[in-house]
Amino acid sequence: MELYISSYDYASVFAPRRVLHYQKTKIDNRNCLIVEVDEPVIGQQYGLLDRDINTLFLINRHDEYAFDKLNKFPIHVHVCIVKSIEIREEHVTALSDLQQIIWACLYNNETDARIIE
């Protein structure tokens, strides 16, 4: 299954990105999708110095169970990254380890993800 992330609200700074890999998990009892994207987010604007971010944490905005089957799109999400350079993505254990950077939607095709451009 191919997945894409894009944002209506932040279209000028967050171009649609293709999801290369994803993993379903729970963080603080919230369903979370950890995704690796093809185009990194520049970390400097979020206090992460020269670190580019390829791993994003997606938390459902409306439907807590939307990640269970991944069969209804778009899925509205909070896009989060690690809060500081001291936190490695693989060591995230709580939502307090993350900072939200944008609201976005998860799509199952590139055409829908690019409609906002």
N, C-alpha and C positions, 0 to 999 in steps of 0.2 A: 504494500500500500504506500503510495506517495502522499506526503503531507507537506503543506506550505503554511507559513505564518506571514500575515500582513496586517497593517493597521490603518484604518480610516483616519483616526485621530492624529496619528503621527506619520502620515505618508511622506512628508518632506524629509524626515530623518530616519525612517525605518522602511527601507525597500523590502518588497516580498523576499522571503528567504525559504529555500527548500530544506526540509528536514532530512538529514542523512541517516540518522538513527534516533530511535526513541525508546524510552523505558518507562513503564508505569510503576508508580510507587505511592506510598503515603508518607506525608510529612505532617506531624502534629495532627494526625487523623484526617487530613485533607488529601483527596486524590490529587496526584501531581503527575505530570508528564515531563520527564527530563529529556530534552532534545538536544541533539547536536545539529547545528545549521551550517549551510555551505558558505555563507558570508558572515564574518565575525562582526560583532558589535564592538565599537571602539570603546575601550574601558576608561580612557582618560576622563571623559565627561562625567563619569560616575565615581570618580575618586580612585580608580584602579590603576593609576599611573600609565605605563606603556603596555599594559596587559590587554590583549584583544580577547573577546569572549565568544567562544563557539558553543558553549553549553548554556542553555536557557532552561529555566524552571517554569512550567506553565501550570497555573492554578485556575480551575474553573471559576468563572464569574457568576454564572447563573445556574447551571445544571451540574450538581456535584457528581453525577454518575455518567456524564458525557464521555469520559475516557474509557469506561468499562468496555463498550463495544466499538467505539469509534465508527458509528454508522449514520450519524445525523450531523450535517455540516451546514453552516459554519458553527464552530464551537468558540464562544467568547471566553477569552482568557486574560488573566493578569500575567504579564511576562516579567519574570524576576531573574536577577543575577545575584552572585555572592555579594555580601555587604562590604567586604574589605579584602585587601590582597592577602591577608593572613589566612583566609578561609579557602580551602581547596574544594572544588565542586564535589569530589567524591567523599568529602567529610561533612557535608551538609546534613544535619540531623534535626533541625528545627526551622520553622518559618522565620524566626528571629535572626537566622544566619543570612537571610536574603533581603534584597531591596527590590521593590517593584520599579520597573523603568517605563513601561507603557501598558496600555490596554491594546489587545489585538484580537484577531480571529485566526483560528486554525481551519484550514481548508483541505479537501481531499483532491484538489486539482489546481494546476498552475493558472488556468484561465480565470477562475473565480478569484484567486488571490491577487491577480494583477488588475482586476476591474477598477481598483481604487487609483491606479496611476493616471 
